[in-house]
Amino acid sequence: MTEPLKTADIQTIQEILPHRYPFLLVDKVVEIDGFRSARGIKNVTMNEPHFQGHFPGVPIMPGVTIVEAMAQTSGVMIGVGADQAGADLLIYFMSIDKCKFRRKVIPGDVLEMEVTTLRGKPGGKVWKFAGRATVDGELAAECEFSAMVDMKS
């Protein structure tokens, strides 16, 4: 029998990730399948500070923030899977590979981040993930990335 999928609301996300406004880029995680995969949601709004300069009059979410949103989703997955809420979990990028951007992400979009673990295990320090970000089912970005996990407690 498989374990039921878990979720994470904004309070749980903030207990796991150290990020805060304006750099907290995941609003909720609607599916967490152990350490295997997760699906997060980012509601893209015009009041985000990067839209003031990227680009004035034509607001587009920077690609690096889309990749960061995927990474934060994977961090929540690890934190929930390891029961690390409130434990000062820190995750550091090590690499970003095969990154491609396929469509603009603009205010009003709902960005869905799907991450899958390619390599890593509970208690392990180095993890590798595949990430896909979509809007209305249309691919916006995809990449592979690796990270080092530091569980302080």
RACOR-V340962 format. One line per field, one symbol per residue. psi: psi as a letter, one per 40 degrees, with the letter a starting at -180 (. if undefined). burial: I if it has 24 or more other ideal C-beta (glycine too) atoms within 12 Angstrom, else O. A space follows every 10 residues. Layout:
psi: ???
burial: ???
This chain:
psi: hiiiiiihid ddddddieii heehfhdihe hhgbediihi hhhhidehdd edegihdghh hidddddddd dddddddddd defeheefhh hhhdihifhi hdiihiheih hhhhihhdhi iheidhihih ihhihfehhd iiiiiiihhh hd.
burial: OOOOOIOIOI OIIIOIIOIO OOOIIIIIII IIOOIIIIII IIIIOOOIOI IOOOOOOOII IIIOIIIIII IIIIIIIIII IIOIIOOOIO IOIOOIOOIO OOOIIIOOII IIIIIIIIOI OOOOOOIIII IIIIIOOOOI IIIIIIIOIO IOO
